[in-house]
């Protein structure tokens, strides 16, 4: 199984466990309240959205990764196209962080 598939499966699992929040505004709200442990942004997010997420994550010290496009993220979570997903659980965030770092190195 590829790293990409593992990330997608883990995202689906986290979503079924109700440990993800998706949608740009909701994700920003969770970052502000410091509940978001990790944020995943789609590669086809608008420049505006990407800048907003980068700035918010940097100022609140939340790990940010770019992965897949909006359809990949939507498919992984079983929803429509999604640009941003916040992981709310330490365990899922730690595992996804490791996989995403490995994926980005490859």
Secondary structure, 3 states (H helix, E strand, C coil): CCHHHHHHHHHHHHHHCCCEEECHHHHHHHHHCCCCCEEEECCCCCHHHHHHHHHHHHHCCCEEEECCCHHHHHHHHCCCCCCEEEECCHHHHHHHHHHHHHHHHC
